[in-house]
Amino acid sequence: MAVQTIEERTLAAQIDDAATVTEALAREFFGNAAYLRRGIEVDRETGKEEALFEVHYCFDDPENGFDRLVELHQAFTDAFVRAVSPEVLSNVVLTAVPIDDDQAGVSA
């Protein structure tokens, strides 16, 4: 039981580190107004709790710049996958959430 607790702490620390990296990547790809909101999501099939990373960012014109938005999401996701360990990948749900200009920089 003690070994499991140590492993859980290690995973929790890895997820904390991944959150820091994720926010830095978000700002790199989506601009300085991007921020990370963390939460918990429960897998409906397994009942397992997973960390939820929501990256909130402002995108000026998603309708006219949709191709660029898709490219940014893919580049961001690829960088995230390269930056974190497989253990983190299997325990984190990553979502990029565009926000309105008037909400940019407001985090909860």
C-alpha positions in Angstrom: 0.0 0.0 0.0 2.8 2.4 0.7 4.3 1.8 -2.7 1.0 2.7 -4.3 0.9 6.0 -2.3 4.4 6.9 -3.4 3.5 6.1 -7.1 0.4 8.3 -6.8 2.4 11.2 -5.3 4.9 10.8 -8.1 2.1 10.9 -10.7 0.5 13.9 -9.0 3.9 15.7 -9.1 4.2 14.8 -12.8 0.8 16.2 -13.5 1.6 19.4 -11.6 4.8 19.8 -13.7 2.8 19.0 -16.9 0.3 21.8 -15.9 3.2 24.3 -15.8 4.5 23.1 -19.1 1.1 23.1 -20.7 0.4 26.7 -19.7 3.8 27.8 -21.1 3.0 26.0 -24.4 -0.4 27.6 -24.5 1.1 31.0 -24.3 3.7 30.1 -26.9 1.1 28.9 -29.4 -2.0 31.0 -28.5 -0.4 34.2 -27.0 0.2 35.7 -23.6 -3.5 35.9 -22.8 -3.8 32.1 -22.8 -4.2 30.4 -19.4 -4.7 27.0 -18.0 -7.7 25.9 -15.9 -7.4 22.6 -14.1 -10.2 20.3 -13.0 -11.2 16.7 -12.7 -13.1 14.6 -15.2 -14.5 11.2 -14.5 -14.3 8.6 -17.3 -17.8 7.4 -17.8 -16.8 3.9 -18.8 -14.2 3.2 -16.1 -15.2 5.6 -13.4 -11.5 6.7 -13.2 -10.8 10.3 -12.3 -8.5 12.1 -14.7 -6.9 15.5 -14.6 -8.6 18.0 -16.9 -6.4 20.7 -18.5 -8.5 23.3 -20.2 -6.4 25.8 -22.2 -8.3 29.0 -22.6 -7.2 31.4 -25.3 -8.4 34.3 -27.5 -8.5 33.8 -31.2 -9.4 37.0 -33.1 -11.4 35.6 -36.0 -12.1 31.9 -35.8 -14.5 32.0 -38.8 -12.1 33.5 -41.3 -9.0 32.0 -39.8 -10.3 28.5 -39.2 -7.4 26.8 -41.1 -4.9 28.6 -39.0 -6.8 27.6 -35.8 -6.7 24.0 -36.8 -3.0 24.2 -37.4 -2.4 25.9 -34.0 -4.4 23.2 -32.2 -2.5 20.5 -33.9 0.9 22.1 -33.2 0.0 22.7 -29.6 -1.3 19.2 -29.1 1.9 17.7 -30.7 4.1 19.9 -28.5 2.1 18.7 -25.4 2.5 15.1 -26.3 6.3 15.5 -26.8 6.6 17.4 -23.5 4.9 15.0 -21.1 5.4 11.4 -20.0 3.2 8.5 -21.1 1.9 8.3 -17.6 0.7 11.9 -17.7 -0.8 11.4 -21.1 -2.8 8.5 -19.9 -4.1 10.5 -16.9 -4.8 13.9 -18.4 -7.6 15.1 -20.7 -6.5 18.1 -22.7 -9.0 20.6 -24.2 -8.3 23.9 -25.9 -11.2 26.4 -25.4 -11.5 29.6 -27.4 -12.8 32.6 -25.5 -14.2 36.0 -26.5 -11.9 39.0 -26.6 -13.6 40.5 -23.5 -12.8 37.4 -21.4 -9.1 37.2 -22.4 -6.8 37.1 -19.4 -9.6 36.4 -16.9 -9.0 33.2 -15.0 -10.9 31.5 -12.2 
